[in-house]
Amino acid sequence: MFNLKSRNYEEIVYEGYGINGVAVIVNASTNNKNRTAADVRHIFDKFGGNLGTPGCVSYMFEKKGVIVIEKEECPMQEDDLMMLAIEAGAEDFQVEEEVYQITTAPSDFTAVTEELSKNNLTFLEAGVQMVPSTYVSLDEEAGTKMQKLIDNLEDLDDVLEVFHNWEE
């Protein structure tokens, strides 16, 4: 029989800048803050970004519930879906080319998703996210570099989520 030490994980938020000033927030869960900080810093440095201090980019984001429904998969008419979402507590309803995007306050996210699910709606995406207030556009070359930065951050074992304000 072996004695396993309990692992104390803690959630840490890293903030920094990618290519051309793209704001990046990295949510991580780790049992070794020093290792994770070094790994995140290394990825930022390697791919043209830099790790910042707490609060350096978070002011550009707002925590929101985001629900995305594919238009082709939606059994409801657009107006009916909008009314259902608003009545359930959604803050905003946006119609994009191929999807409907519904945003909520984080506290209303569960109630809205449950109400939509009761009406046989399936979600392409649903979760509480950090939504940017402004976006940064990049040319193709800078976009390729930015994608490498994001992909490598997401590949780190301790990283849970990566948010950014790059307009892809």
Protein Blocks (a to p, Z undefined) as FASTA:
>chain_A
ZZdddddddddddddddeehiacddddddfbfklmmmmmmmmmmmnopacddehklmmmp
ccdddddddfklpmbdfklmmmmmmmnopabdcddfkbccddddfklmmmmmmmmmmnop
acfbdcdddddfbdcdddfklmmmmmmmmmmmmmpmklmbdcdfbdZZ
